[in-house]
Each structure stands twice: as structure tokens, then as C-alpha cells.
Amino acid sequence: MKPDTSQWRDPQAYAFVKGAAADVIAREFLRRNPQYQQDFAASHSAKAMRAFRKRWGLQFRRQT
């Protein structure tokens, strides 16, 4: 998962940040972090996912 960096200087690409909640900004930060991307890609098992959540301090809502 390689992020699209072609528009990183375009202010419109970041307009969502003005009214965004902290969790939205945090998600965007993590999504762009290469180490997070690598860890996420490697978390295929339940054990690996637990380690991933602990390392990155994440909690996921249960799907209903």
C-alpha cells in the first residue's frame, strides 16, 4: 500500500483537517506511516493483530 503523494502540496487535499476530530487526524497520520503500513500488512493472524494493536495503541470496534 503506497500512498498517493502527488497532491501533497495542494491545500484542498487537506481541507478535511479544519473540522476533523482528533481520531480522524490520527488515522490519517498512521495511514501514511511506512512502519504502520508494514506492520498492518504483516498482521494476518489473530496473535499478530493483537501485537499490532498493542504496538500502535489501537482498538477496533466490533463489526455488527
Buried (B, 14 or more C-beta within 10 A) or exposed (E): EEEEEEEEEEEEEEEEEEEBEEEEEEEBEBEEBEEBBEBBEEBEEEEEBEBBEEEBEBEEEEEE
